[in-house]
Amino acid sequence: MNIEQEVLVILDEAMSLKGRALGFSRDTVLLGALPELDSMAVLAIISGLEARLGLTIDDDDIDGAAFATVGTLVDFAQARFSG
């Protein structure tokens, strides 16, 4: 499974970006750079990670640093997927 590709699909769906997220790189800034990334989108992204990747994410695991860039979000998901 390509975690990065899955994360891009989840981002695209959660923020209704109509395919725009599929062109994001690991360095693409998320938090503060995308007006679509609001609290409801964060919940949708977490739900998407859990549903698509089979992850269980505790509330205590979530902080803003995970949403800084595409890369930090991929790393966040990868750590939970492998762990």
Stockholm file with secondary structure:
# STOCKHOLM 1.0

chainA/1-83         MNIEQEVLVILDEAMSLKGRALGFSRDTVLLGALPELDSMAVLAIISGLEARLGLTIDDDDIDGAAFATVGTLVDFAQARFSG
#=GR chainA/1-83 SS CCHHHHHHHHHHHHTTCTTGGGGCCTTCBCTTTCTTCSHHHHHHHHHHHHHHHCCCCCGGGCCGGGGSBHHHHHHHHHHHHHC
#=GC SS_cons        CCHHHHHHHHHHHHTTCTTGGGGCCTTCBCTTTCTTCSHHHHHHHHHHHHHHHCCCCCGGGCCGGGGSBHHHHHHHHHHHHHC
//
